[in-house]
Amino acid sequence: MLDRSQRFRQRATLIGFSAILMWSTLALLTKLSGNLPPFQLTAMAFTIAALIGVGVWLKQGGSIVRSLKLPPAVWGLGIFGLFGYHLFYFIALQQAPAVEASLIAYLWPLLIVLFSALLPNESLRWFHVVGAIAGFVGAAVLVTQGQGLRFSPQYSLGYLAALGCAFTWSSYSVLSRRWGNIPTHAVGGFCLVTALLAWLCHFAFERTVFPQGGQWSAILGLGLGPVGLAFYTWDYGVKHGNIKSLGALSYAAPLLSTVLLVVCGLAEASWRLGLACVLIVGGAVLAAGRWSNDEKN
């Protein structure tokens, strides 16, 4: 029988996992959004995400200005995590082949599992590491699609940017737990600043493309889901749930994303999908389980 604190932690973990489910729709919704420039798409989606925060602030009846009064370190972490990750991601895709860049960027769940050992009252066990590595191998099977990897020195900047993605999101997620007293609705402020910075980058480096027809629905879906509400539920999960389990479970995002593309007829099923499923699900179960006497106590 779970006690009250264990039930609370389990519930928070499930809330955090909802972010992973939403992130699995990212590829599909991005495809449906068409050929919008990346910073423009990011700016539009994060503008919607910021409105979620505004809605929460208004519902609570508090002052929006008071809600934005956060310690400078918290502001720095939030902007570093949300805007920094996307900035590094765009640089990585521009400066390196997509397969290699995506695979390097997908180190972030493994890094979350490893970095979480540095948090108070957290420990790292062999099954956490093995489970996260199994998930990474599964993600690698999906990302590479049997193409193999061709790392070349000429793409070093792109590889470094992809590694920056992994370190940015993993460190943001783990450090967020250290500020567990900061309410989750503060993410709305981070989304607002990220939207503003993305708009600036868009106007500076891109040409505006006006969305057409169904693209508007895809953009709205992005802002409400994987580039919106997901950041709020992830924040709650990593602050109050089992962060190592969430790290390992994050590898379910590329798996579910691929399955969704197959269901929608935008990708083909293959044996690699089955292998990735075994590795990712098995790794998540291993990392989330209790396999030592210390963990059972």
Secondary structure, 3 states (H helix, E strand, C coil): CCCHHHHHHHHHHHHHHHHHHHHCCHHHHHHHCCCCCHHHHHHHHHHHHHHHHHHHHHHHCCCHHHHCCCCHHHHHHHHHHHHHHHHHHHHHHHHCCHHHHHHHHCCHHHHHHHHHHHCCCCCCCHHHHHHHHHHHHHHHHHHHCCCCCCCCHHHHHHHHHHHHHHHHHHHHHHHHHHCCCCCHHHHHHHHHHHHHHHHHHHHHHCCCCCCCCCHHHHHHHHHHHHHHHHHHHHHHHHHHCCHHHHHHHCCHHHHHHHHHHHHCCCCCCCHHHHHHHHHHHHHHHHHHCCCCHHHHC
